[in-house]
Each structure stands twice: as C-alpha cells, then as structure tokens.
Amino acid sequence: MAAKSSAQRVGSRVQSAAAPAQFKSSKVSEIATSLDRLLHDPMRLGIASALAAGGEMSFTDLKAALNATDGNLSVHARKLEDAGYVACEKSFDGRTPRTAFKLTASGRRALEKYLDHMDAIIRAARRS
C-alpha cells in the first residue's frame, strides 16, 4: 500500500512538472524556438560576430580572435559558407596560401535577426 501511495506521489509530481503547457504557447517560447540554430552554436556565433565587427578577416586573425583550432574553425566556417552567411576567398601570397572571410549581406541579416530574438527573450525574462 505504501508503494502505491509513493507511486501516486511520483506520478502527481511528474504531472505537475509537465503542467506549464501555457509556457509552450507563450511568445517567449515561440521566439526561443525560432532562433537560427546555425548561428546559435557558440563558435559560429563568434565567427559571425567577429566578422560583423571586424569586416574581412584572415583565417589566422579569426582563429586567434576566437581561440579556435584550425579544424574547428574550418568546419564551422564551412557551415556558415554553405548557408550563404559567410564568403570565403582563397588566394596565394607568393607560395603562401591566404584565406579571408567576410560576412555576406544574408549573414548580416541573419545575425541581426538572431540578436533581435535574443534581445526579446532577455527582455521577456526580465519582465517575469
């Protein structure tokens, strides 16, 4: 009998924990779920932010600014490039390869939209 009573309590706790269904339909929840998942990754957000602030940057400068490894920066920059958020230009200075990145107009719009979403979430959280 005690086990059944305990199970009922656990069940009621689970049910009450799942109760905030009104939060799922709230504006904050809608804004949070509409965040650009591509930019929400910390490294990709860092790349986009650095390029927005610094204009065109070399691979080496971007790597140093973000304290990233070659492989990590390459993978995330490629994802942003594939989405059209970042343009990558490869060239040679003598025999030395040079890679430069810049934020595209589409990337700037996506970053601004992402920042607006985050700002709305922060404002809503502060009002609560």
Buried (B, 14 or more C-beta within 10 A) or exposed (E): EEEEEEEEEEEEEEEEEEEEEEEEEEEBBEBBEEBBEBBEBEBBBBBBBBBBEBEEBEBEBBBEBBEBEEEEBBEBBEBBBEBEBBBBEEEEEEEEEEBBBBBBEEBBEBBEBBBEBBEBBEEBEEEE
